[in-house]
Amino acid sequence: MTPDRTLKSDRVQYDQFRKKLSFEASMKIKVIIHEAEEGGFWAEVPAIPGCATQGDTFEELLQNLYEAIEGCLSVDVESVKIGDKDRILEIAV
C-alpha cells in the first residue's frame, strides 16, 4: 500500500471512529483571570506559554479565552515534514 493510500485509509478509519462516539471530547485547562487596572479583565494560560487574552466583560473574556486557547494549540501540519511511514491524525481531547 502506498503512503497516500495508507494516510487516506487511516483518515477514513478515524472519521468512522469519531462518528461512533456519543460524546464530544473536551480538555480541562486552568486559566488565571486578572482584573485589569483600566477596567475589564485579562487572562493567561500557564500551561501554554504566551497564551493570554483580554475582554471588557467576563463573558467577552471567556469567549476570547476559547479562541486564544484554540489558536495556541493549532499547528499548521503543512510546516511539518512528513516521511513515507508517518501518519497525520487529528484527535479531540
C-alpha positions in Angstrom: 0.0 0.0 0.0 1.4 3.4 -0.9 1.8 6.1 1.8 -1.0 8.2 0.3 -3.4 5.3 0.4 -2.3 4.5 4.0 -3.0 8.1 5.1 -6.4 8.2 3.4 -7.3 4.8 4.9 -6.2 6.0 8.4 -8.3 9.1 8.0 -11.4 7.2 6.9 -11.0 4.8 9.9 -10.6 7.7 12.3 -13.6 9.5 10.9 -15.7 6.4 11.3 -14.4 6.0 14.9 -15.3 9.6 15.7 -18.9 9.1 14.4 -19.3 6.2 16.8 -18.5 8.4 19.8 -21.7 9.5 21.5 -20.0 12.4 23.4 -17.9 15.4 22.5 -14.4 15.1 24.0 -13.1 18.1 25.9 -10.0 19.2 27.7 -10.0 20.9 31.1 -7.3 23.6 31.4 -6.7 26.1 34.2 -6.5 29.8 33.5 -5.6 32.7 35.7 -8.1 35.6 35.4 -7.0 39.1 36.5 -9.0 42.3 36.8 -7.4 44.9 34.6 -6.5 48.3 36.2 -8.1 50.1 33.3 -11.3 48.0 33.6 -12.3 44.7 32.2 -10.3 41.5 32.6 -7.3 39.7 31.2 -6.3 36.1 31.5 -3.3 33.9 31.0 -3.0 30.1 30.5 0.1 28.9 32.4 0.1 25.5 30.7 0.5 27.2 27.3 3.3 29.8 27.4 2.4 33.1 25.7 -1.3 32.3 25.6 -3.2 35.3 27.0 -6.2 37.4 26.1 -8.5 40.1 27.5 -12.1 41.3 27.5 -14.2 44.2 28.6 -16.6 41.9 30.3 -16.2 38.5 31.9 -18.4 36.9 29.2 -16.2 38.5 26.5 -13.1 37.3 28.3 -14.4 33.7 28.3 -15.2 33.8 24.6 -11.8 35.2 23.9 -10.2 32.5 26.0 -11.7 29.7 23.9 -10.4 31.4 20.8 -7.0 32.1 22.2 -6.5 28.5 23.5 -7.7 27.0 20.2 -5.3 29.3 18.3 -2.4 28.5 20.6 -3.0 24.7 20.3 -3.4 24.8 16.5 -0.5 23.5 14.5 0.0 24.0 10.8 0.6 20.5 9.6 2.0 21.7 6.2 5.0 23.1 8.0 5.9 19.7 9.5 8.0 17.3 7.3 6.1 14.1 6.8 8.1 10.9 6.0 6.8 7.9 3.9 5.9 6.0 7.1 4.5 8.9 9.1 0.8 9.5 9.6 -1.3 12.6 10.2 -4.0 12.1 12.8 -6.3 14.7 14.3 -7.7 13.9 17.7 -10.2 15.7 20.1 -9.4 15.7 23.8 
